[in-house]
């Protein structure tokens, strides 16, 4: 299951595969702050693009 977190409060949760990204945080109710958690591969890809 993909993991997501809230940039506002830091709340982490998982969403079922195939479900859309939540529009607001389930904990603090902030809109537009829920982002996918970066995996190790995402970070490596990001660093390799900087060179």
C-alpha positions as semicolon CSV with decimal commas, in nm:
position;residue;x (nm);y (nm);z (nm)
1;X;0,000;0,000;0,000
2;X;0,129;0,346;-0,082
3;X;0,211;0,567;0,215
4;X;0,118;0,935;0,239
5;X;0,190;1,209;0,492
6;X;0,060;1,554;0,577
7;X;0,310;1,838;0,532
8;X;0,120;2,042;0,789
9;X;0,100;1,809;1,091
10;X;0,320;1,515;0,989
11;X;0,041;1,254;1,015
12;X;0,129;0,939;0,816
13;X;-0,117;0,689;0,674
14;X;-0,153;0,433;0,399
15;X;-0,402;0,432;0,114
16;X;-0,529;0,126;-0,065
17;X;-0,378;0,063;-0,406
18;X;-0,597;0,212;-0,679
19;X;-0,760;0,468;-0,448
20;X;-0,708;0,838;-0,525
21;X;-0,481;1,060;-0,317
22;X;-0,679;1,219;-0,030
23;X;-0,755;1,589;-0,083
24;X;-0,724;1,670;0,288
25;X;-0,552;1,531;0,596
26;X;-0,755;1,281;0,796
27;X;-0,608;1,414;1,122
28;X;-0,580;1,796;1,100
29;X;-0,824;1,851;0,808
30;X;-0,575;2,070;0,613
31;X;-0,647;2,078;0,241
32;X;-0,377;2,019;-0,021
33;X;-0,106;1,912;0,226
34;X;-0,117;1,533;0,175
35;X;0,184;1,411;-0,027
36;X;0,323;1,065;-0,108
37;X;0,611;0,943;0,108
38;X;0,933;0,929;-0,093
39;X;1,090;0,586;-0,122
40;X;1,463;0,522;-0,115
41;X;1,456;0,480;-0,494
42;X;1,280;0,816;-0,535
43;X;1,557;0,985;-0,335
44;X;1,832;0,813;-0,536
45;X;1,667;0,918;-0,863
46;X;1,638;1,276;-0,740
47;X;2,006;1,292;-0,640
48;X;2,122;1,138;-0,968
49;X;1,934;1,409;-1,162
50;X;2,120;1,684;-0,973
51;X;2,459;1,589;-1,117
